[in-house]
Amino acid sequence: MKETSAFAFIAILCLTLFSVFAPKVIAQQSSGDWPMFRGDPSHTGAGTGSPVLSPMLLWNYNTGGEVYSSAAVVDGVVYVGSLDGNIYALKATNGEKLWNYTTDGQVYSCPAVADGIVYVGSADGKVYALNATSGYKIWSFTTASQVDSSPVVVNGVVYIGSYDDNVYALNATDGAKLWTYSTSDPIWSSPAVAKGVVFIGSTDGNVYAFNALSGVKLWNYTNGYPIESSPTVIGGLVYVGFENGRVSALDATDGAKVWTYAAGNVVKSSPAVVGGVVYIGSLDHNIYALNATNGMKLWNYTTGGTVYSSPAVVGGVVYVGSEDGNIYALNATNGAKLWNYGTSGYVESSPALVGGVAYIGSLDDKMYALTSPKTSSNMLFFITLAFAVVVVVVSAVAVLIFKKRLKRHEGSNLNFVIGCEATLTRSKIWRSRLKEAHIQRNNK
């Protein structure tokens, strides 16, 4: 009875540990978001979670149009635009559609998510704010032309560019215009924000820096060639690509050029800057890795098509799409190809990296979620815990069996001892009787 009670206690303890710790492991695995284009307001392109070291299709979702838009991933939901005019909200685990909102134009813009609201531009000339849970429109702001630029949201302000040549700062709550700055040509670039300054490129050939609160221009750097690339700001430098094939690093304080690297063709890709290295694509089919301090080329990898996609980096792996239809994973240190995953269309979308999954769109109308075909940390935890429970159960049963056998063995030994004692007793009796008989014969 005591052994049974002990066994029950051990089993209950294991189940309790399972129920207590399993949710925590799940929370840790799903932690981390990619709330806007390039992952953060500075556009670093740095992802969260473990890298995808070998691609397995977790799911794909077929929209009604080509997917140039890059995804935002927040609280287990993927938000992405499509050329069918819709913004989609998909469940990150299985691609199930939660909702879609239809605009009056194609959606190239990448959504930004902040405080339960999704912000995104459309070719219908509007900037939309949608409820992240339901897709219900909260407000829209109308510009004078299409909005392909992706918004960044910082301190309750939405910053975005438009083909009407303007940079806008909008109140995130109601869409009211706070300030605007007019450049000389349409803006395709998406703004980056760091330390109270907004950085953005224009097709007028300039990179601009504005005071984030007032919109006052702090400086501009003139390259003379159109800029579609979006700036990345880190370590006091602004990194950006130009359509003359140059990649430049500018001083964030005054716009002075620090260095320039010449790629072999137009650069529309936006740089990722992680671990002191700049990763960027070019229409010359290459992905480049450049020293962030001096612009020296560390390596390049040649794909089979032009690279509009902007790289993203996590766990020492660089992810990027190409117009050869592939999504690539490259070793961040030496550029060696780890794997490629083929889609049925050009891949101009840029990857979003969250929780061991790479989310990226293709011009085959689909949104893809790729993960590693290995046991997840959650599953590994569950398997380990299940194994521990089995070990405990088997051990408990073995102990019970051993004790029962030991009792039998002890019983056998006792019988043997008793038998031996009885034999000795009988022997003593016979010896005593023989002695008495011998004495009687001698007396006769």
C-alpha positions in Angstrom: 0.0 0.0 0.0 2.9 2.3 0.8 4.6 1.6 -2.5 1.4 2.3 -4.4 1.0 5.7 -2.7 4.6 6.6 -3.5 4.0 5.7 -7.1 0.9 7.8 -7.3 2.7 10.7 -5.8 5.6 10.5 -8.4 3.1 10.4 -11.3 1.1 13.4 -10.0 4.4 15.3 -9.5 5.4 14.6 -13.1 2.0 15.8 -14.5 2.2 18.9 -12.3 5.7 19.8 -13.7 4.4 19.2 -17.2 1.4 21.5 -16.7 3.6 24.2 -15.0 6.6 24.3 -17.4 5.1 23.4 -20.8 3.2 26.7 -21.2 6.4 28.6 -20.3 8.3 26.8 -23.0 5.6 27.6 -25.6 5.7 31.3 -24.6 9.5 31.4 -25.0 9.4 29.7 -28.4 6.7 32.1 -29.7 8.3 35.2 -28.2 9.5 38.0 -30.5 7.8 40.0 -33.2 8.5 41.6 -36.6 6.2 44.5 -36.3 7.1 46.5 -39.5 9.3 46.5 -42.6 12.8 45.4 -41.8 11.7 44.4 -38.3 12.2 47.6 -36.4 12.2 51.5 -36.8 15.9 51.5 -37.6 15.4 48.9 -40.3 18.3 46.7 -39.1 16.8 43.5 -40.6 17.7 41.5 -37.5 15.3 38.6 -36.8 14.4 36.8 -33.6 14.4 33.1 -32.6 16.4 30.3 -34.0 17.6 30.1 -37.7 15.9 28.0 -40.3 18.8 25.7 -41.2 16.9 23.4 -43.6 13.7 24.5 -45.2 10.4 22.7 -44.6 7.1 24.3 -45.8 5.1 25.0 -42.7 2.3 26.5 -44.9 1.5 28.7 -47.8 -1.5 30.9 -48.4 -2.7 31.8 -51.9 -3.8 35.4 -52.2 -5.6 36.7 -55.2 -2.6 38.5 -56.6 1.2 38.8 -56.6 2.9 39.4 -53.2 5.5 42.2 -53.4 4.6 43.2 -49.8 6.7 42.0 -46.9 5.1 40.7 -43.8 4.7 42.0 -40.3 4.4 39.3 -37.7 2.9 40.3 -34.3 1.3 38.1 -31.5 1.1 35.1 -33.7 -0.5 36.8 -36.7 1.1 37.5 -40.1 -0.1 40.7 -41.8 0.7 41.2 -45.5 -0.5 43.0 -48.6 -1.3 41.7 -52.1 -1.8 43.1 -55.6 -5.3 41.9 -55.3 -5.9 45.0 -53.2 -6.2 43.2 -49.9 -4.4 43.3 -46.6 -4.5 39.8 -45.1 -4.2 38.7 -41.5 -3.1 35.0 -41.3 -2.5 32.7 -38.4 1.2 32.3 -38.0 1.1 28.7 -37.1 -1.0 27.3 -40.0 -1.7 30.2 -42.4 -5.4 30.2 -41.7 -7.0 33.5 -42.8 -8.3 35.5 -39.9 -9.5 38.5 -41.9 -8.9 40.6 -45.0 -9.5 44.2 -45.8 -10.0 45.3 -49.4 -8.6 48.7 -50.5 -9.2 50.3 -53.9 -5.7 49.7 -55.2 -2.8 47.2 -55.2 -0.9 46.8 -52.0 2.9 46.9 -52.3 3.4 48.5 -48.8 4.4 46.4 -45.9 2.1 46.7 -42.9 3.3 48.1 -39.6 1.6 47.0 -36.3 1.5 49.1 -33.1 -0.8 49.0 -30.1 -3.3 46.8 -31.8 -3.5 48.7 -35.0 -2.3 47.8 -38.5 -1.0 50.7 -40.7 -0.4 50.2 -44.4 -0.4 52.1 -47.7 -2.2 51.4 -50.9 -1.9 52.3 -54.6 -5.3 54.0 -54.1 -3.4 56.8 -52.5 -4.5 56.2 -49.0 -2.8 55.2 -45.7 -5.0 52.9 -43.7 -5.3 52.2 -40.0 -7.1 48.8 -39.3 -8.0 47.1 -36.1 -5.5 44.2 -35.8 -8.0 41.8 -34.4 -10.9 42.3 -36.8 -9.6 44.3 -39.8 -12.2 47.0 -39.1 -11.1 50.4 -40.6 -10.3 52.9 -37.9 -9.2 55.7 -40.2 -7.7 56.4 -43.6 -5.6 59.4 -44.8 -5.6 60.4 -48.5 -2.5 61.5 -50.3 -2.4 62.8 -53.9 -0.9 59.6 -55.4 -0.2 55.9 -54.7 1.5 54.9 -51.5 4.0 52.0 -52.0 6.2 53.2 -49.1 5.9 51.1 -45.9 5.1 53.0 -42.7 7.1 53.1 -39.5 5.3 53.9 -36.3 7.2 55.5 -33.4 5.9 57.3 -30.3 2.3 57.5 -31.6 3.3 58.9 -35.0 3.1 57.2 -38.5 5.8 58.2 -40.9 5.4 57.3 -44.6 6.2 58.5 -48.2 3.9 58.9 -51.2 4.2 59.1 -55.0 2.9 62.7 -54.6 6.6 63.5 -53.6 5.8 64.0 -49.9 6.9 62.6 -46.6 4.1 62.5 -44.1 3.9 62.4 -40.3 0.4 61.3 -39.2 -1.2 61.0 -35.7 -1.4 57.2 -35.2 -4.7 57.5 -33.3 -6.8 59.5 -35.7 -4.7 60.0 -38.9 -4.5 63.7 -38.5 -1.5 65.3 -40.5 1.2 66.5 -38.1 3.7 67.6 -40.8 4.7 67.0 -44.4 7.8 67.7 -46.4 7.8 67.9 -50.2 10.7 66.4 -52.2 11.1 66.9 -55.9 10.0 63.4 -57.0 7.9 60.4 -56.0 8.9 58.5 -52.8 9.1 54.7 -53.0 11.6 54.4 -50.1 10.3 53.7 -46.6 11.4 55.8 -43.6 13.7 54.7 -40.8 13.6 56.5 -37.4 16.3 56.6 -34.9 17.0 59.0 -32.0 14.3 61.5 -33.0 15.3 61.7 -36.6 13.5 60.4 -39.7 15.6 59.2 -42.6 14.2 58.5 -46.1 15.3 58.4 -49.7 13.5 60.0 -52.7 13.7 59.4 -56.5 15.0 62.9 -56.7 18.4 61.4 -55.8 18.5 62.6 -52.2 18.6 61.0 -48.8 16.8 63.2 -46.3 17.0 63.6 -42.5 14.1 65.3 -40.7 13.4 66.2 -37.1 10.8 63.6 -36.2 8.6 66.0 -34.2 8.6 69.1 -36.4 9.5 67.8 -39.9 12.3 70.4 -40.1 15.0 69.2 -42.6 18.3 68.6 -40.8 20.3 67.6 -43.9 20.2 65.9 -47.3 22.8 63.9 -49.2 22.7 64.1 -53.0 23.7 61.1 -55.0 21.9 62.3 -58.2 20.3 58.9 -58.9 16.9 57.7 -57.8 16.6 56.0 -54.5 14.1 53.1 -53.9 16.2 51.5 -51.2 15.2 52.3 -47.6 17.8 53.5 -45.2 19.1 51.5 -42.2 20.4 53.5 -39.2 22.7 52.0 -36.6 25.9 53.0 -34.8 25.6 56.6 -35.9 25.7 55.7 -39.6 23.0 55.6 -42.3 23.3 52.9 -44.9 21.4 53.0 -48.2 21.5 51.9 -51.8 21.3 53.9 -55.0 20.2 53.2 -58.6 23.7 53.9 -59.9 24.8 50.7 -58.1 26.3 52.4 -55.1 25.9 51.4 -51.5 26.9 54.3 -49.1 27.3 54.9 -45.4 26.5 58.4 -44.3 27.1 60.2 -41.0 23.7 60.3 -39.3 24.5 63.7 -37.8 25.2 65.7 -40.9 24.9 63.4 -43.9 28.6 63.4 -44.7 29.7 60.4 -46.8 31.8 57.9 -44.8 32.3 55.3 -47.6 30.8 54.0 -50.8 30.9 50.5 -52.4 30.1 50.0 -56.1 28.0 47.0 -57.0 27.7 45.8 -60.5 24.1 47.2 -61.1 21.2 49.1 -59.7 20.6 48.6 -55.9 16.9 48.7 -54.9 17.3 46.3 -52.0 17.4 47.8 -48.5 20.4 46.9 -46.3 20.4 44.7 -43.2 23.1 45.6 -40.7 23.9 42.9 -38.1 27.1 42.3 -36.2 29.1 45.0 -38.0 28.3 43.7 -41.5 26.0 45.2 -44.2 24.0 42.7 -46.2 22.4 44.0 -49.4 21.2 42.8 -52.8 21.7 44.2 -56.3 20.2 43.8 -59.8 23.5 42.3 -60.8 22.1 39.0 -59.2 24.4 39.3 -56.1 23.9 39.5 -52.4 26.9 41.4 -50.9 28.4 41.4 -47.4 30.3 44.6 -46.6 32.3 45.7 -43.6 30.0 48.2 -41.9 32.9 50.4 -40.8 34.8 50.9 -44.1 32.7 49.3 -46.9 35.2 46.6 -47.8 33.6 43.6 -49.5 33.7 40.5 -47.3 31.9 38.2 -49.8 29.2 38.0 -52.4 26.9 35.3 -53.5 25.5 35.1 -57.0 21.9 34.0 -57.5 20.2 33.2 -60.8 18.2 36.5 -61.0 18.1 40.1 -60.0 17.8 40.8 -56.2 15.1 43.4 -55.2 14.5 41.6 -51.9 16.0 43.0 -48.8 18.0 40.5 -46.7 17.2 39.6 -43.1 19.6 37.9 -40.6 19.2 35.7 -37.6 21.5 33.2 -35.9 24.3 33.7 -38.3 22.2 33.1 -41.4 21.2 35.6 -44.1 17.8 35.1 -45.8 16.8 36.8 -49.1 14.7 36.3 -52.2 15.7 36.4 -55.9 13.9 36.8 -59.2 15.1 33.3 -60.1 12.2 32.2 -57.9 14.2 31.1 -54.9 14.5 32.0 -51.3 18.1 31.7 -50.2 19.7 31.0 -46.8 23.4 31.9 -46.7 26.1 31.6 -44.1 26.5 35.1 -42.7 30.2 34.7 -42.2 31.4 33.4 -45.6 28.3 33.6 -47.9 28.2 29.8 -48.5 24.7 28.6 -49.5 23.0 26.6 -46.8 19.8 26.0 -48.8 17.4 27.4 -51.4 13.7 26.9 -51.6 12.0 27.3 -54.9 8.7 29.1 -55.5 6.7 29.4 -58.8 7.4 33.1 -59.2 9.9 35.9 -58.7 10.6 36.7 -55.0 10.8 40.4 -54.5 9.3 40.3 -51.0 11.6 40.5 -48.1 11.7 37.9 -45.3 10.3 38.4 -41.8 12.0 36.2 -39.3 10.2 35.2 -36.1 10.5 32.2 -33.7 12.3 29.9 -36.0 10.1 30.6 -39.1 10.8 32.7 -42.2 7.8 34.4 -43.7 8.1 35.7 -47.3 5.9 36.4 -50.3 6.3 35.5 -54.0 4.9 36.7 -57.3 3.2 33.3 -57.6 0.5 34.9 -55.5 1.5 33.0 -52.3 2.7 33.8 -48.9 5.2 31.2 -47.5 6.1 30.1 -44.0 9.3 28.0 -43.9 10.7 26.3 -40.8 13.3 23.7 -40.0 12.2 20.0 -40.3 13.6 19.3 -36.8 12.0 18.7 -33.5 11.0 22.0 -32.1 12.1 23.0 -28.6 8.4 22.5 -27.4 8.2 19.0 -28.9 11.7 18.2 -27.5 10.6 19.3 -24.1 7.4 17.2 -24.3 9.3 14.1 -25.5 11.9 14.5 -22.8 9.3 14.9 -20.1 7.4 11.9 -21.5 10.6 9.9 -21.4 11.2 11.0 -17.8 7.6 9.9 -16.8 8.2 6.5 -18.5 11.5 6.1 -16.6 9.8 7.0 -13.3 7.0 4.5 -13.9 9.3 1.7 -15.1 11.5 2.3 -12.1 8.6 2.3 -9.7 7.3 -1.0 -11.1 10.8 -2.5 -11.0 11.1 -1.5 -7.3 7.7 -3.2 -6.5 8.7 -6.4 -8.4 12.1 -6.4 -6.7 10.5 -6.0 -3.2 8.0 -8.8 -3.9 10.8 -11.1 -5.1 12.9 -10.1 -2.1 10.1 -11.1 0.2 9.7 -14.4 -1.5 13.5 -15.0 -1.3 13.5 -14.0 2.4 10.6 -16.5 2.9 12.6 -19.3 1.2 15.6 -18.5 3.3 13.5 -18.6 6.5 12.1 -22.0 5.5 15.6 -23.3 4.8 16.8 -22.1 8.2 13.8 -23.6 9.9 14.3 -26.9 8.1 18.0 -26.9 9.1 17.1 -26.3 12.7 14.5 -29.1 12.7 17.1 -31.5 11.1 19.7 -30.6 13.8 17.1 -31.0 16.5 16.1 -34.5 15.1 19.8 -35.3 14.9 20.4 -34.4 18.5 17.4 -36.5 19.6 18.7 -39.5 17.7 22.2 -39.1 19.1 20.7 -38.9 22.6 18.7 -42.1 22.0 21.7 -43.9 20.6 23.8 -42.9 23.6 21.1 -44.1 26.0 20.8 -47.5 24.1 24.6 -47.9 24.2 24.7 -47.2 28.0 21.9 -49.8 28.6 23.8 -52.5 26.6 27.0 -51.8 28.6 25.1 -52.1 31.9 23.9 -55.5 30.9 
